[in-house]
Amino acid sequence: MSKVTEKPYAPACERNQQVILDVLKRVIRSSDRRLLEIGSGTGQHAVFMAPHFVHLEWQTSDLINNHAAIQSWLDEAQCPQIKTPVHYQVGSTSFPEGTFDVVFTANTLHIMAWQLVQTMVIDWGIYLNSGTRVVIYGPFNYNHNFTSSSNESFNQWLKEQNSDSGIRDFEAVVDLMSQQGFNLREDVAMPANNRCLIFEKC
Ligand SMILES: C[S@@+](CC[C@H](N)C(=O)[O-])C[C@H]1O[C@@H](n2cnc3c(N)ncnc32)[C@H](O)[C@@H]1O
């Protein structure tokens, strides 16, 4: 994360926000009322995307040390649908309260340790209702293989930061989700060797 003016700024969000929005437009229904974003980061995705879904409350969340950054984007956006971040740290805090129709998380599965990914998915199995959709954006491996040399280099860089981080296997994620009652609806190819995985709870 670098800084432009006073607000923390993630250049990757500028590059991927439109293509993720296009996917969310296909996933979010007019009857949906609440979306939970896990690992909101700077808050840029929320600020860019939420105004396209005026019927929806967009609940941001992250570790407490990212809340000031998220709030600085929210303060500037003045978008009442976007809610002040809640403290959701997978493995340490309880799942955010209330009912969610959609869960969206970008670039978190390769940051969290696999054990935390498992905990997060178990939370989804417990707290999300039938019909809830989960949209996961990020890089994935297929058949234990990297899909590009840039993803392989990225994985190496991730491991240097934290040996528990790393690009996850698509098949392992689908299997984990299935164990918690989620069916894979779509696996959408995204630019820069990323994917958007769309699941729905049975
Ligand atoms: C690479 S950033 C992605 C941020 C944003 N979603 C994006 O795409 O720019 C990873 C995010 O996951 C969050 N994160 C890391 N560990 C987490 C945990 N245990 N529970 C919830 N979020 C976590 C980080 O604080 C960070 O905001």
PDBQT file of the ligand as one rigid body, heavy atoms in Angstrom, charges set to zero:
ROOT
HETATM    1  C1  LIG A 301      -3.876  -7.949   0.111  1.00  0.00    +0.000 C 
HETATM    2  S1  LIG A 301      -4.979  -7.155   1.182  1.00  0.00    +0.000 S 
HETATM    3  C2  LIG A 301      -6.420  -6.991   0.159  1.00  0.00    +0.000 C 
HETATM    4  C3  LIG A 301      -7.198  -5.771   0.481  1.00  0.00    +0.000 C 
HETATM    5  C4  LIG A 301      -8.355  -5.481  -0.484  1.00  0.00    +0.000 C 
HETATM    6  N1  LIG A 301      -9.396  -6.462  -0.366  1.00  0.00    +0.000 N 
HETATM    7  C5  LIG A 301      -7.833  -5.403  -1.890  1.00  0.00    +0.000 C 
HETATM    8  O1  LIG A 301      -8.151  -6.257  -2.722  1.00  0.00    +0.000 OA
HETATM    9  O2  LIG A 301      -7.089  -4.446  -2.169  1.00  0.00    +0.000 OA
HETATM   10  C6  LIG A 301      -5.412  -8.440   2.313  1.00  0.00    +0.000 C 
HETATM   11  C7  LIG A 301      -6.413  -8.004   3.361  1.00  0.00    +0.000 C 
HETATM   12  O3  LIG A 301      -6.741  -9.120   4.188  1.00  0.00    +0.000 OA
HETATM   13  C8  LIG A 301      -6.809  -8.670   5.521  1.00  0.00    +0.000 C 
HETATM   14  N2  LIG A 301      -6.598  -9.803   6.421  1.00  0.00    +0.000 N 
HETATM   15  C9  LIG A 301      -5.438 -10.426   6.698  1.00  0.00    +0.000 A 
HETATM   16  N3  LIG A 301      -5.634 -11.381   7.633  1.00  0.00    +0.000 NA
HETATM   17  C10 LIG A 301      -6.952 -11.353   7.941  1.00  0.00    +0.000 A 
HETATM   18  C11 LIG A 301      -7.764 -12.071   8.854  1.00  0.00    +0.000 A 
HETATM   19  N4  LIG A 301      -7.259 -13.029   9.658  1.00  0.00    +0.000 N 
HETATM   20  N5  LIG A 301      -9.089 -11.782   8.906  1.00  0.00    +0.000 NA
HETATM   21  C12 LIG A 301      -9.611 -10.806   8.117  1.00  0.00    +0.000 A 
HETATM   22  N6  LIG A 301      -8.891 -10.093   7.237  1.00  0.00    +0.000 NA
HETATM   23  C13 LIG A 301      -7.569 -10.350   7.159  1.00  0.00    +0.000 A 
HETATM   24  C14 LIG A 301      -5.712  -7.615   5.607  1.00  0.00    +0.000 C 
HETATM   25  O4  LIG A 301      -5.829  -6.789   6.723  1.00  0.00    +0.000 OA
HETATM   26  C15 LIG A 301      -5.872  -6.915   4.273  1.00  0.00    +0.000 C 
HETATM   27  O5  LIG A 301      -6.792  -5.861   4.342  1.00  0.00    +0.000 OA
ENDROOT
TORSDOF 0
